[in-house]
Structure formats: C-alpha cells, structure tokens
C-alpha cells in the first residue's frame, strides 16, 4: 500500500521506517511545524504531578531539574514513550483522549497530594486545566510551543502524488486537518481522494475533512496506526 503521513518528521520517522519494513510505500507531507515558546522558570517542587497532552510538550520542556519520580500523566502512548525517553518513571497513560486523561487523573491523583503542572502547546482543543480546577484541583498551565502551518508543497512532490495517490492518509489533529485541507485547496488537489482511506485521530479531526470525498474514514487512538493497515 501507499501511505501518506502528515506529522513533522521527528514525530513519525520511526513509523516511516516501520511501514517501509513491512513493504509499504510511504510518502511524507508534514502539514505543521513546531516552534518552541520561552516560558517562565518553574519551581517543580511546588507540584505533585505533571500533565502532558502531547509529545511536543515534553520535547520543548527543560526536564533536567524535574524529579523523574513525579506522577506523570500522558494523553496517549506516543506521549508516554517520549516521557519514558526523558526518564519519567511513574507514568499514567490514557488512550489518546483528553477526556480519558481527565478520568485517569481523577482516579490516580488525590487533590490533597499537591498542585498539578499542565504543559501544553498554545492551541488546545479541550479545557483540561479548567475541568480539573472545577473538580477541586490546583492546576498551573504553561505553554512551551506553538504550531505553525506548512504553506508550500514542492512541484516534484505534487507530481509524484498525482502519479500515485495514497491508499491511506494519517491525520492527527484538528489543526493538522485544517492545514492539510488548505494545502489541498491551494494546489487544486481536492478531487483525488475517492479511493483513499482517511485515518483520523478523533472525530473532530475527521469532521474538518468531511468536504473531501474519501473511500472510508477510520478513527483511531495513538499507537494503533499499524493495526489500521489490516482493517482495509
């Protein structure tokens, strides 16, 4: 199969190698880029737990002064893997869903155990911090990165794409979906996907791309990408 991945290279290079090792053709069209944001110095000793709703939140955080035994809450397996790579030991992982993450925190972190530090990007599509505060928790949110759109596709890539339209496209966020849609409109590529399966991380992500005619649309959780290969 021909698979198109739309995440930044750092977030999908292992998947590219894995899919190629399985004999698939893989194209890479990043639709967003990550830019770090300077944040105020934090006293990690004030917190009993730390929350990550993306792997990029960890990658753009100075973790050298953080006690790696702190309770660490991750939205999904990809974020969990990056947390492990950075030395975190007491990790609680949800199933790629912020609502599930909230429940994991409620079940595993007593509000009397201290404050929670929520590290995220500039744009979030849920009010996790406010939801936890409404449950009686004390939460401080810091923003350490933003997401910028990719606005250009090379002529060579477009030529290759038209000659071999992917069988599957993976899209991971509403923001990525909007940027992907904008690129397709800009380069007059909206009408090429009738035989392509769209794989989306969540229903909100897929809804952004509903104006395109797809063969089928599948929803998945982070970590299920390879499993989806066997569903079509």
C-alpha positions as CSV (number, residue, x, y, z in Angstrom):
1,X,0.0,0.0,0.0
2,X,0.9,3.6,-0.4
3,X,0.7,5.5,2.9
4,X,0.8,9.3,3.4
5,X,2.0,10.6,6.8
6,X,1.3,14.3,7.7
7,X,3.2,14.7,11.0
8,X,6.5,16.5,11.4
9,X,9.4,14.2,10.7
10,X,10.5,13.9,14.4
11,X,7.1,12.6,15.2
12,X,6.8,9.9,12.5
13,X,10.3,8.9,11.4
14,X,10.1,5.6,13.3
15,X,6.7,4.9,11.8
16,X,8.1,5.6,8.3
17,X,10.8,3.0,8.9
18,X,8.3,0.5,10.3
19,X,5.9,0.8,7.4
20,X,8.7,0.6,4.9
21,X,10.0,-2.5,6.6
22,X,6.5,-4.1,6.1
23,X,6.8,-3.5,2.4
24,X,4.7,-0.4,2.0
25,X,5.4,2.8,0.1
26,X,5.5,5.8,2.4
27,X,5.2,9.5,1.5
28,X,5.7,12.3,3.9
29,X,3.9,15.6,3.8
30,X,4.2,17.5,7.0
31,X,1.4,20.0,7.3
32,X,2.6,21.7,10.5
33,X,5.8,22.7,12.1
34,X,6.6,23.1,15.8
35,X,8.1,26.3,17.2
36,X,9.2,26.5,20.9
37,X,8.0,29.3,23.2
38,X,10.0,30.6,26.0
39,X,8.2,30.1,29.4
40,X,8.8,31.4,32.9
41,X,11.1,29.4,35.1
42,X,9.1,27.0,37.3
43,X,9.7,25.6,40.7
44,X,8.9,21.9,40.1
45,X,8.9,21.3,43.9
46,X,5.6,23.1,44.1
47,X,3.9,20.3,42.1
48,X,2.9,16.8,42.9
49,X,2.1,15.8,39.3
50,X,2.8,16.9,35.7
51,X,0.4,16.5,32.7
52,X,1.3,16.2,29.1
53,X,-1.3,16.3,26.3
54,X,1.3,15.9,23.5
55,X,4.8,14.6,23.0
56,X,5.9,18.1,21.8
57,X,5.1,19.5,25.3
58,X,7.8,17.2,26.6
59,X,10.3,17.8,23.8
60,X,10.1,21.5,24.4
61,X,10.4,21.3,28.2
62,X,13.7,21.5,30.2
63,X,13.3,18.3,32.2
64,X,16.8,18.4,33.8
65,X,15.6,19.8,37.1
66,X,12.4,17.7,37.3
67,X,12.3,14.7,39.7
68,X,11.6,11.9,37.3
69,X,9.6,10.1,40.0
70,X,6.9,12.7,39.9
71,X,3.4,11.5,38.9
72,X,3.4,11.9,35.1
73,X,0.1,11.9,33.2
74,X,0.2,11.3,29.4
75,X,-2.6,11.6,26.9
76,X,-1.5,8.6,24.8
77,X,1.2,6.0,24.1
78,X,3.2,8.3,21.8
79,X,3.5,10.9,24.6
80,X,4.2,8.1,27.1
81,X,7.1,6.9,25.0
82,X,8.7,10.3,24.9
83,X,8.1,10.7,28.7
84,X,10.0,7.4,29.2
85,X,12.8,8.5,26.9
86,X,13.1,11.6,29.2
87,X,13.4,9.4,32.3
88,X,9.9,9.8,33.8
89,X,9.1,6.7,35.9
90,X,5.7,7.0,37.4
91,X,3.6,7.3,34.2
92,X,-0.2,7.1,33.9
93,X,-1.3,6.9,30.3
94,X,-4.8,7.5,28.8
95,X,-5.9,6.1,25.5
96,X,-5.2,9.1,23.3
97,X,-8.2,11.1,24.5
98,X,-8.2,14.1,26.8
99,X,-11.5,13.1,28.4
100,X,-9.9,9.7,29.3
101,X,-6.9,11.5,30.6
102,X,-9.0,13.6,32.9
103,X,-10.5,10.3,34.3
104,X,-7.1,8.8,34.8
105,X,-6.0,11.9,36.8
106,X,-9.2,11.8,38.9
107,X,-8.6,8.1,39.7
108,X,-4.9,8.2,40.4
109,X,-4.1,11.6,41.8
110,X,-5.6,12.8,45.1
111,X,-6.1,16.6,45.0
112,X,-4.6,16.8,48.5
113,X,-1.3,15.4,47.1
114,X,-0.3,18.8,45.7
115,X,-0.6,21.0,42.7
116,X,-0.6,19.9,39.1
117,X,1.6,21.3,36.3
118,X,0.0,21.2,32.9
119,X,2.4,21.6,30.0
120,X,0.9,22.1,26.6
121,X,1.0,23.9,23.2
122,X,-0.5,27.3,22.6
123,X,-3.6,25.8,20.9
124,X,-5.6,23.2,22.8
125,X,-9.0,21.8,21.9
126,X,-10.1,21.0,25.4
127,X,-10.2,22.8,28.8
128,X,-8.5,20.1,30.8
129,X,-7.0,22.6,33.3
130,X,-10.3,24.3,33.9
131,X,-12.1,20.9,34.1
132,X,-9.7,19.8,36.8
133,X,-9.9,23.1,38.6
134,X,-13.7,22.6,38.7
135,X,-13.1,19.3,40.4
136,X,-11.1,21.0,43.2
137,X,-7.6,20.6,41.8
138,X,-5.0,23.3,41.7
139,X,-3.5,23.4,38.2
140,X,-0.9,25.7,36.6
141,X,-0.7,25.6,32.8
142,X,2.5,26.6,31.0
143,X,2.7,27.0,27.2
144,X,6.0,25.9,25.7
145,X,5.4,25.6,22.0
146,X,3.1,26.7,19.2
147,X,2.1,25.1,15.9
148,X,2.7,26.9,12.6
149,X,1.2,25.8,9.2
150,X,3.3,24.5,6.3
151,X,2.2,26.6,3.3
152,X,4.2,25.2,0.4
153,X,4.5,21.8,-1.4
154,X,7.2,21.2,-3.9
155,X,6.2,20.7,-7.5
156,X,8.1,17.4,-7.5
157,X,6.1,16.1,-4.6
158,X,2.8,17.2,-6.2
159,X,3.8,15.4,-9.4
160,X,4.7,12.2,-7.5
161,X,1.5,12.4,-5.5
162,X,-0.7,12.7,-8.6
163,X,1.0,9.7,-10.2
164,X,0.4,7.5,-7.2
165,X,-2.4,8.7,-4.9
166,X,-2.0,7.1,-1.4
167,X,-4.3,4.3,-0.2
168,X,-4.2,5.7,3.3
169,X,-3.6,9.2,4.9
170,X,-3.0,9.7,8.6
171,X,-4.1,13.0,10.2
172,X,-3.5,13.6,13.9
173,X,-5.3,16.8,15.0
174,X,-7.9,19.4,14.0
175,X,-5.1,21.9,13.4
176,X,-3.3,19.4,11.1
177,X,-6.6,18.7,9.3
178,X,-7.2,22.3,8.6
179,X,-3.7,22.9,7.3
180,X,-3.9,19.8,5.2
181,X,-7.2,20.9,3.7
182,X,-5.8,24.4,3.0
183,X,-2.8,22.9,1.1
184,X,-5.1,20.6,-1.0
185,X,-7.2,23.7,-1.9
186,X,-4.2,25.8,-2.7
187,X,-2.8,23.2,-5.1
188,X,-6.1,22.0,-6.5
189,X,-5.8,18.6,-5.0
190,X,-9.3,18.2,-3.5
191,X,-10.6,15.7,-6.1
192,X,-8.0,13.0,-5.9
193,X,-9.0,11.0,-2.8
194,X,-12.1,8.9,-3.7
195,X,-10.0,5.7,-3.4
196,X,-8.1,6.8,-0.3
197,X,-8.9,5.8,3.3
198,X,-8.6,8.7,5.8
199,X,-7.3,7.7,9.2
200,X,-8.0,10.4,11.8
201,X,-7.1,10.8,15.5
202,X,-10.6,11.6,16.7
203,X,-13.9,12.6,15.3
204,X,-13.3,16.3,15.5
205,X,-10.2,15.9,13.3
206,X,-12.2,13.9,10.7
207,X,-15.0,16.4,10.6
208,X,-12.7,19.1,9.3
209,X,-12.0,16.9,6.2
210,X,-15.6,15.9,5.5
211,X,-15.9,18.1,2.4
212,X,-13.4,15.7,0.7
213,X,-14.8,12.5,-0.8
214,X,-12.9,9.6,0.8
215,X,-13.2,5.9,0.3
216,X,-13.7,5.3,4.0
217,X,-12.9,7.2,7.2
218,X,-11.4,5.4,10.2
219,X,-10.9,6.8,13.7
220,X,-8.0,5.6,15.8
221,X,-6.1,6.2,19.0
222,X,-2.4,6.9,19.1
223,X,-0.4,3.6,18.8
224,X,-3.0,1.9,16.6
225,X,-1.5,3.0,13.3
226,X,-0.1,-0.3,12.3
227,X,-3.3,-2.1,13.3
228,X,-5.2,0.0,10.9
229,X,-3.2,-1.4,8.0
230,X,-5.2,-4.7,8.4
231,X,-8.6,-3.1,8.5
232,X,-8.8,-2.0,4.9
